[in-house]
Amino acid sequence: MANITIDDVTYDLDTLPENVKGQVNNLQATEAELARQQALVSMLKAARLKYQDLLKIELQKMDKEDE
């Protein structure tokens, strides 16, 4: 027996109509995709910072060569 709680009301998933179960599945899939996308954004932000650091290093090397 699996339960889901919505607005402080607990429902037995096994007794819900198929259309309601479908909406629960849609909500769960959406939540999972949001979590995946948030993790991707975090990874991209970290990569951006690293690329900025690498760019600064390359620019510093270029400036030293010009001296």
TIVO-2410 file (N, C-alpha, C; in nm, 3 decimals):
# residues 67
REC num residu      c1      c2      c3 atome chaine
REC   1      M   0.084  -0.118   0.000     N      A
REC   1      M   0.000   0.000   0.000    CA      A
REC   1      M   0.089   0.124   0.000     C      A
REC   2      A   0.086   0.198  -0.109     N      A
REC   2      A   0.163   0.322  -0.120    CA      A
REC   2      A   0.068   0.439  -0.098     C      A
REC   3      N   0.118   0.537  -0.027     N      A
REC   3      N   0.037   0.655   0.003    CA      A
REC   3      N   0.101   0.780  -0.055     C      A
REC   4      I   0.019   0.879  -0.076     N      A
REC   4      I   0.066   1.011  -0.116    CA      A
REC   4      I  -0.013   1.113  -0.034     C      A
REC   5      T   0.057   1.216   0.012     N      A
REC   5      T  -0.009   1.320   0.090    CA      A
REC   5      T  -0.009   1.449   0.011     C      A
REC   6      I  -0.127   1.506  -0.007     N      A
REC   6      I  -0.144   1.632  -0.078    CA      A
REC   6      I  -0.231   1.722   0.008     C      A
REC   7      D  -0.180   1.841   0.037     N      A
REC   7      D  -0.253   1.937   0.122    CA      A
REC   7      D  -0.297   1.873   0.253     C      A
REC   8      D  -0.204   1.802   0.316     N      A
REC   8      D  -0.226   1.738   0.446    CA      A
REC   8      D  -0.332   1.628   0.445     C      A
REC   9      V  -0.368   1.579   0.328     N      A
REC   9      V  -0.461   1.466   0.317    CA      A
REC   9      V  -0.384   1.350   0.255     C      A
REC  10      T  -0.389   1.234   0.320     N      A
REC  10      T  -0.317   1.116   0.273    CA      A
REC  10      T  -0.413   1.028   0.193     C      A
REC  11      Y  -0.365   0.986   0.076     N      A
REC  11      Y  -0.445   0.902  -0.013    CA      A
REC  11      Y  -0.372   0.771  -0.037     C      A
REC  12      D  -0.448   0.664  -0.047     N      A
REC  12      D  -0.395   0.533  -0.084    CA      A
REC  12      D  -0.390   0.528  -0.237     C      A
REC  13      L  -0.271   0.522  -0.291     N      A
REC  13      L  -0.256   0.524  -0.436    CA      A
REC  13      L  -0.329   0.409  -0.504     C      A
REC  14      D  -0.335   0.296  -0.438     N      A
REC  14      D  -0.399   0.179  -0.499    CA      A
REC  14      D  -0.549   0.198  -0.521     C      A
REC  15      T  -0.609   0.289  -0.447     N      A
REC  15      T  -0.755   0.308  -0.458    CA      A
REC  15      T  -0.793   0.428  -0.546     C      A
REC  16      L  -0.693   0.502  -0.594     N      A
REC  16      L  -0.723   0.620  -0.674    CA      A
REC  16      L  -0.758   0.581  -0.818     C      A
REC  17      P  -0.843   0.660  -0.882     N      A
REC  17      P  -0.874   0.634  -1.023    CA      A
REC  17      P  -0.750   0.649  -1.111     C      A
REC  18      E  -0.752   0.586  -1.226     N      A
REC  18      E  -0.636   0.587  -1.317    CA      A
REC  18      E  -0.597   0.729  -1.359     C      A
REC  19      N  -0.697   0.816  -1.383     N      A
REC  19      N  -0.662   0.951  -1.425    CA      A
REC  19      N  -0.588   1.026  -1.314     C      A
REC  20      V  -0.623   1.001  -1.188     N      A
REC  20      V  -0.553   1.064  -1.076    CA      A
REC  20      V  -0.412   1.006  -1.064     C      A
REC  21      K  -0.400   0.874  -1.078     N      A
REC  21      K  -0.267   0.811  -1.075    CA      A
REC  21      K  -0.179   0.868  -1.186     C      A
REC  22      G  -0.239   0.894  -1.301     N      A
REC  22      G  -0.164   0.952  -1.411    CA      A
REC  22      G  -0.110   1.090  -1.376     C      A
REC  23      Q  -0.193   1.170  -1.309     N      A
REC  23      Q  -0.148   1.303  -1.270    CA      A
REC  23      Q  -0.038   1.295  -1.162     C      A
REC  24      V  -0.050   1.198  -1.073     N      A
REC  24      V   0.056   1.177  -0.973    CA      A
REC  24      V   0.186   1.141  -1.044     C      A
REC  25      N   0.179   1.051  -1.142     N      A
REC  25      N   0.298   1.014  -1.219    CA      A
REC  25      N   0.356   1.134  -1.293     C      A
REC  26      N   0.268   1.217  -1.352     N      A
REC  26      N   0.316   1.338  -1.420    CA      A
REC  26      N   0.388   1.430  -1.324     C      A
REC  27      L   0.331   1.447  -1.206     N      A
REC  27      L   0.394   1.534  -1.106    CA      A
REC  27      L   0.529   1.479  -1.063     C      A
REC  28      Q   0.536   1.349  -1.040     N      A
REC  28      Q   0.664   1.287  -1.000    CA      A
REC  28      Q   0.769   1.300  -1.109     C      A
REC  29      A   0.728   1.281  -1.234     N      A
REC  29      A   0.822   1.295  -1.345    CA      A
REC  29      A   0.870   1.439  -1.357     C      A
REC  30      T   0.779   1.533  -1.337     N      A
REC  30      T   0.817   1.675  -1.344    CA      A
REC  30      T   0.914   1.711  -1.234     C      A
REC  31      E   0.888   1.664  -1.113     N      A
REC  31      E   0.979   1.690  -1.001    CA      A
REC  31      E   1.117   1.630  -1.028     C      A
REC  32      A   1.121   1.511  -1.082     N      A
REC  32      A   1.250   1.446  -1.113    CA      A
REC  32      A   1.325   1.524  -1.220     C      A
REC  33      E   1.254   1.571  -1.321     N      A
REC  33      E   1.319   1.647  -1.428    CA      A
REC  33      E   1.369   1.782  -1.377     C      A
REC  34      L   1.292   1.846  -1.290     N      A
REC  34      L   1.338   1.971  -1.230    CA      A
REC  34      L   1.466   1.950  -1.151     C      A
REC  35      A   1.472   1.843  -1.074     N      A
REC  35      A   1.594   1.813  -0.998    CA      A
REC  35      A   1.712   1.788  -1.091     C      A
REC  36      R   1.688   1.717  -1.200     N      A
REC  36      R   1.795   1.690  -1.297    CA      A
REC  36      R   1.843   1.819  -1.361     C      A
REC  37      Q   1.750   1.904  -1.398     N      A
REC  37      Q   1.787   2.032  -1.461    CA      A
REC  37      Q   1.860   2.124  -1.363     C      A
REC  38      Q   1.819   2.124  -1.237     N      A
REC  38      Q   1.888   2.205  -1.136    CA      A
REC  38      Q   2.030   2.155  -1.116     C      A
REC  39      A   2.050   2.025  -1.119     N      A
REC  39      A   2.185   1.970  -1.108    CA      A
REC  39      A   2.268   2.009  -1.229     C      A
REC  40      L   2.207   2.009  -1.347     N      A
REC  40      L   2.277   2.050  -1.468    CA      A
REC  40      L   2.317   2.197  -1.461     C      A
REC  41      V   2.228   2.281  -1.414     N      A
REC  41      V   2.260   2.423  -1.401    CA      A
REC  41      V   2.376   2.443  -1.304     C      A
REC  42      S   2.375   2.370  -1.194     N      A
REC  42      S   2.485   2.379  -1.098    CA      A
REC  42      S   2.618   2.338  -1.161     C      A
REC  43      M   2.615   2.231  -1.240     N      A
REC  43      M   2.736   2.185  -1.307    CA      A
REC  43      M   2.785   2.290  -1.407     C      A
REC  44      L   2.694   2.349  -1.482     N      A
REC  44      L   2.732   2.449  -1.581    CA      A
REC  44      L   2.787   2.575  -1.515     C      A
REC  45      K   2.732   2.613  -1.402     N      A
REC  45      K   2.785   2.729  -1.330    CA      A
REC  45      K   2.928   2.703  -1.281     C      A
REC  46      A   2.952   2.581  -1.233     N      A
REC  46      A   3.087   2.545  -1.189    CA      A
REC  46      A   3.184   2.545  -1.307     C      A
REC  47      A   3.139   2.494  -1.419     N      A
REC  47      A   3.224   2.493  -1.538    CA      A
REC  47      A   3.253   2.635  -1.584     C      A
REC  48      R   3.153   2.721  -1.580     N      A
REC  48      R   3.173   2.860  -1.621    CA      A
REC  48      R   3.281   2.926  -1.535     C      A
REC  49      L   3.276   2.904  -1.404     N      A
REC  49      L   3.377   2.961  -1.315    CA      A
REC  49      L   3.516   2.911  -1.350     C      A
REC  50      K   3.526   2.781  -1.379     N      A
REC  50      K   3.657   2.724  -1.415    CA      A
REC  50      K   3.707   2.784  -1.546     C      A
REC  51      Y   3.619   2.798  -1.645     N      A
REC  51      Y   3.660   2.858  -1.772    CA      A
REC  51      Y   3.702   3.003  -1.753     C      A
REC  52      Q   3.636   3.075  -1.665     N      A
REC  52      Q   3.678   3.212  -1.636    CA      A
REC  52      Q   3.817   3.215  -1.577     C      A
REC  53      D   3.844   3.123  -1.483     N      A
REC  53      D   3.977   3.115  -1.422    CA      A
REC  53      D   4.082   3.082  -1.527     C      A
REC  54      L   4.053   2.988  -1.614     N      A
REC  54      L   4.148   2.950  -1.718    CA      A
REC  54      L   4.172   3.066  -1.815     C      A
REC  55      L   4.069   3.140  -1.847     N      A
REC  55      L   4.083   3.256  -1.934    CA      A
REC  55      L   4.173   3.360  -1.870     C      A
REC  56      K   4.154   3.385  -1.743     N      A
REC  56      K   4.239   3.482  -1.673    CA      A
REC  56      K   4.386   3.440  -1.676     C      A
REC  57      I   4.409   3.311  -1.656     N      A
REC  57      I   4.547   3.260  -1.661    CA      A
REC  57      I   4.608   3.282  -1.799     C      A
REC  58      E   4.532   3.252  -1.903     N      A
REC  58      E   4.583   3.270  -2.039    CA      A
REC  58      E   4.609   3.418  -2.069     C      A
REC  59      L   4.522   3.506  -2.022     N      A
REC  59      L   4.542   3.649  -2.043    CA      A
REC  59      L   4.665   3.699  -1.968     C      A
REC  60      Q   4.687   3.648  -1.847     N      A
REC  60      Q   4.806   3.685  -1.771    CA      A
REC  60      Q   4.933   3.640  -1.843     C      A
REC  61      K   4.931   3.520  -1.899     N      A
REC  61      K   5.046   3.471  -1.976    CA      A
REC  61      K   5.072   3.562  -2.095     C      A
REC  62      M   4.965   3.602  -2.163     N      A
REC  62      M   4.977   3.688  -2.280    CA      A
REC  62      M   5.035   3.824  -2.240     C      A
REC  63      D   4.989   3.878  -2.126     N      A
REC  63      D   5.040   4.007  -2.079    CA      A
REC  63      D   5.189   3.998  -2.045     C      A
REC  64      K   5.232   3.887  -1.987     N      A
REC  64      K   5.374   3.870  -1.951    CA      A
REC  64      K   5.460   3.861  -2.077     C      A
REC  65      E   5.405   3.799  -2.182     N      A
REC  65      E   5.481   3.788  -2.308    CA      A
REC  65      E   5.499   3.925  -2.373     C      A
REC  66      D   5.404   4.014  -2.351     N      A
REC  66      D   5.411   4.147  -2.410    CA      A
REC  66      D   5.509   4.238  -2.338     C      A
REC  67      E   5.549   4.203  -2.219     N      A
REC  67      E   5.642   4.289  -2.141    CA      A
REC  67      E   5.782   4.283  -2.194     C      A
***
